[in-house]
């Protein structure tokens, strides 16, 4: 009998989610790889960009989209003197599972209220 770790389960959920764009999947794949506990990863935007081969601006857009859709929670980390540290990303796998292609396609289209 093979047991699946939380880390492996998260990575499988990322791969199985059809609603993710290529850039979002690449960023989330990186974060899932770094989340040894299956939930929390720490990484700098430049580090993610280098690992995924994307421009840092593209990574920022992807992280913003993932946060807007509640797939990740961004925790800004700083030292007491104000020096910035790499962000912490809490991956909410349940929200990842709730994404659907329809929601992603229609998220920018206003829905009539009448």
LINLIN-V753438 format. One line per field, one symbol per residue. ss: DSSP state (H for helix, E for strand, C for the rest). psi: psi as a letter, one per 40 degrees, with the letter a starting at -180 (. if undefined). burial: + if it has 9 or more other ideal C-beta (glycine too) atoms within 8 Angstrom, else -. A space follows every 50 residues. Layout:
# LINLIN-V753438
ss->???
psi->???
burial->???
This chain:
# LINLIN-V753438
ss->CCCCCHHHHHHHHHHHCCCCCHHHHHHHHHHHHHCCCCCEEEECHHHHHH HHCCCHHHHHHHHHHHHHCCCEEEEEEECCCCCEEEEEEEECHHHHHHCC HHHHHHCCCCCCCC
psi->hhihiddddddddddeheehiddddddddddddegdeedhihiidddddd defiidddddddddddddeedihhhhhiideehiiiihhhhgdddddeii dddddedehhhie.
burial->------+-++++++--+--+--++++++++++-++--++++++-+-+++- -+-+-+-++++++-+++-+-++-+--+---------+++++++-++--+- --++----------
